[in-house]
Amino acid sequence: MELTHTRLLVNNYRECFSFYRNVLGFEVTWGNEDSLYAEFKFRGCTLGLFERKQMLEAIGAESASYTHNTDKIALIFKVDNVEEKYKELKEKVEFITKPSAQEGWGIKVAHFRDPDGSLIEIYESIE
């Protein structure tokens, strides 16, 4: 098996599409604001975005419960400098953690969420 990409199942597709394209600056390689599925390419990775309702229909599920109380996925992005990326994004997203060193892990991190509540971490390696 070969992992080809990660797909986020979202409740508010258009907002998330705009977020990943306009706020994070990912290149759209398939789809648009109205297609209810899109793919974004960045640094050799592919992120798929799919309206949750469409996925439920595709697998024959009637409904699914979803809460933001429990994170079921976290997208982890390596950046050159967490402080600089934090400054770049802080006017566009609401960070839930400020940049901080995680000495035990050898990284500096900060966290925020996309419009659907998916947890996003930016990190850089530290010595």
Disulfide bonds with the S-S distance in Angstrom:
none
